[in-house]
Amino acid sequence: MRIARLLTETGPIRGTYRDGVVHADDGDYEVGVDGPLLPPCEPSALYCVGRNFTDTLEQKGYERPEAPDFFIKPPTAVIAHERPVVYPAFTDELTYAGELAAVIDRRCRNVSVDEVSDVVRGYTILNDLDALDQHGVTERKAFDGSGPLGPWIETDVDPFDLDMWTDIAGERRQESNTSQMLFDPDELVSYLSHRFTFRPGDVVSFGSPGNPGVVEPGDTIEMHYEGIGTLRNTVVTSRDQRSA
C-alpha cells in the first residue's frame, strides 16, 4: 500500500495512493488537479547514514567503518516530489545521493533489530543534497531544501534486495542494489534508536551508492527504488524560483 499526502485548497489530506489518485477518508483527490503531493511525512528530524555502500567506499577510497557514520538534517530540509530544488547561492558544487529511507510509525527508543518492522511505517526515497565545497557536514548537508523526500510511503516492500537507479537530465548516474549496504536497514534503525528517541514521521535514510557528479540548474533528478517508485525534482536558480 502507498500512503501519500496532498495539499488541497482547504489544507493537507492523507490517504492511500493509486494511479494518480489519493483516496482519503472524505473523498478522492486527483494529484495535479486537486493539488500537488506533499512530502509523505512530517519528520522532526532526518537521520542520514553515510558511507554505507561498498561502491562508495571504493570510489572515495574510504576505509570500511566499524560503526555507522551518520548526520542529521532538520525538518526545513524537506521538500516534496516534483517541487523545485533551489540551487544554493553559497555553493558552486551541489551533488545528489539517491537513498532508501524508512519512515518511523510511532514514538520509540532502544528498538532491537527484531522489533524494527513493528516501528517502521514503510519506505520512501530521499535525495541527500550536498553543498560539497562547504565546511563541515552540517553546513554542507542540512540547509533548507536539502532533503527532497517522496513521492509516497510504500508499506509493502522488502528493503533488503531492491534495485535502484538515479538519472540526471536523462543520463544514468547511479545503479545499484540495497544488498550492497554495509549495514542493513534493520541494523541502522536499531543502532540509531539507541541514541535518539524517534517520533512518528521521523526518517532514517540508509546511504547512497557511488555518487559520480554534480547537478546544475535545469537538471531534472530522477531517483528510483524498485517497489517504491521515482522521486523527481528539477534544479532551479533562486531567480527562477522567485519568478515561478
Residue pairs with C-beta under 8 A, 6 or more apart in sequence:
1 16
1 122
1 154
1 155
1 156
2 16
2 17
2 18
2 152
2 153
2 154
2 155
2 229
3 14
3 15
3 16
3 17
3 40
3 121
3 122
3 152
3 153
3 155
4 14
4 15
4 16
4 17
4 22
4 31
4 37
4 40
4 151
4 152
4 153
5 12
5 13
5 14
5 22
5 37
5 38
5 39
5 40
5 41
6 12
6 13
6 14
6 15
6 22
6 24
6 29
6 31
6 34
6 35
6 36
6 37
6 38
7 35
7 36
7 37
7 38
8 29
8 34
8 35
9 35
12 38
13 22
13 24
13 26
13 29
14 22
14 24
15 22
15 23
15 24
15 25
15 29
16 22
16 23
17 23
17 31
17 152
20 30
20 31
20 32
21 28
21 29
21 30
21 31
22 28
22 29
22 31
29 35
31 37
36 80
36 82
36 83
37 80
37 81
37 82
37 150
37 151
37 152
38 80
39 78
39 79
39 80
39 81
39 149
39 150
40 103
40 124
40 149
40 150
40 151
40 152
40 153
41 103
41 121
41 124
41 149
41 153
41 201
41 202
41 203
42 75
42 201
43 75
43 78
43 103
43 199
43 201
43 202
43 203
44 75
44 199
44 201
44 202
45 72
45 73
45 74
45 75
45 196
45 202
45 203
46 72
46 73
46 74
46 75
46 77
46 78
46 101
46 126
46 147
46 149
46 202
46 203
46 204
46 205
47 70
47 72
47 192
47 196
47 202
47 203
47 204
47 205
48 70
48 71
48 72
48 73
48 99
48 126
48 128
48 141
48 205
48 207
49 68
49 69
49 70
49 183
49 188
49 204
49 205
49 206
49 207
50 69
50 70
50 71
50 207
51 57
51 60
51 62
51 65
51 69
51 182
51 207
52 68
52 69
52 181
52 182
52 183
52 188
52 206
52 207
52 208
53 176
53 180
53 181
53 182
53 207
53 208
53 209
53 210
54 180
54 182
55 176
55 180
55 209
55 210
56 62
56 207
56 208
56 209
56 210
56 211
57 63
57 64
57 182
58 210
59 210
59 211
59 212
64 182
65 182
67 191
68 183
68 187
68 188
68 191
68 192
70 192
71 137
71 138
71 141
71 142
72 142
73 128
73 141
73 142
73 146
73 147
74 142
76 144
76 145
77 142
77 143
77 144
77 145
77 146
77 147
78 147
78 148
78 149
79 85
79 145
79 147
79 148
79 149
79 233
80 148
80 149
80 150
80 151
81 148
81 149
81 150
81 151
81 231
81 232
81 233
82 151
82 232
82 233
83 148
83 233
84 233
84 234
84 235
84 236
84 240
84 241
84 244
85 127
85 129
85 145
85 148
85 215
85 221
85 233
85 234
85 235
85 236
86 145
86 235
86 236
86 237
86 238
86 241
87 94
87 215
87 216
87 217
87 235
87 236
87 237
87 238
88 94
88 131
88 143
88 145
89 238
90 131
90 134
91 131
91 132
91 133
91 134
92 133
93 131
93 132
93 133
93 214
94 129
94 130
94 131
94 132
94 214
94 215
94 216
94 235
95 129
95 130
95 132
95 211
95 213
95 214
95 215
96 127
96 128
96 129
96 130
96 166
96 168
96 173
96 211
96 215
96 221
96 223
97 127
97 128
97 129
97 130
97 207
97 208
97 211
98 125
98 126
98 127
98 164
98 165
98 166
98 174
98 208
98 209
98 223
98 224
98 225
98 231
99 125
99 126
99 127
99 128
99 205
99 206
99 207
99 208
100 123
100 125
100 126
100 159
100 162
100 164
100 178
100 185
100 205
100 206
100 225
100 228
101 123
101 124
101 125
101 126
101 149
101 203
101 204
101 205
101 206
102 120
102 122
102 123
102 159
102 185
102 189
102 203
102 204
102 205
102 206
103 120
103 121
103 122
103 123
103 124
103 153
103 201
103 202
103 203
104 119
104 120
104 121
104 189
104 198
104 199
104 200
104 201
104 202
104 203
104 204
105 119
105 120
105 121
105 200
106 119
106 200
107 197
107 198
107 199
107 200
108 119
108 193
108 197
108 198
109 193
109 194
109 196
109 197
109 198
110 193
110 194
111 119
111 189
111 190
111 193
111 194
111 198
112 190
113 186
113 187
113 190
115 190
116 185
116 186
116 189
116 190
117 186
119 189
119 193
119 198
120 189
121 153
121 155
121 200
122 153
122 154
122 155
122 156
122 157
123 153
123 154
123 157
123 159
123 225
123 228
124 149
124 150
124 151
124 152
124 153
124 154
124 203
124 228
124 231
125 149
125 150
125 151
125 223
125 224
125 225
125 228
125 229
125 230
125 231
126 147
126 148
126 149
126 203
126 205
126 231
127 147
127 148
127 149
127 221
127 223
127 231
127 233
128 141
128 146
128 147
128 205
128 208
129 141
129 145
129 146
129 147
129 148
130 140
130 141
130 146
131 139
131 140
131 141
131 143
131 146
132 140
132 214
134 140
148 221
148 231
148 233
149 203
149 231
150 231
151 229
151 230
151 231
151 232
152 229
154 227
154 228
154 229
157 227
157 228
158 227
159 178
159 184
159 185
159 206
160 178
160 179
160 184
160 185
161 177
161 178
161 179
162 177
162 178
162 225
162 226
162 227
162 228
163 175
163 176
163 177
163 225
163 226
164 174
164 175
164 176
164 177
164 178
164 209
164 223
164 224
164 225
164 226
165 172
165 174
165 175
165 176
165 223
165 224
166 172
166 173
166 174
166 175
166 221
166 222
166 223
166 224
167 173
167 221
167 222
167 224
168 213
168 215
168 219
168 220
168 221
168 222
169 218
169 219
169 220
170 220
173 211
173 212
173 213
174 208
174 209
174 210
174 211
174 212
174 223
175 209
176 209
176 210
178 185
178 206
178 225
180 209
181 206
181 207
183 191
183 206
185 204
185 206
188 204
188 206
189 204
192 198
192 204
198 204
215 221
215 235
216 235
217 235
217 236
217 237
217 240
218 234
218 235
218 236
219 234
219 235
220 232
220 233
220 234
220 235
221 231
221 232
221 233
221 234
221 235
222 230
222 231
222 232
223 230
223 231
223 232
224 230
224 231
236 244
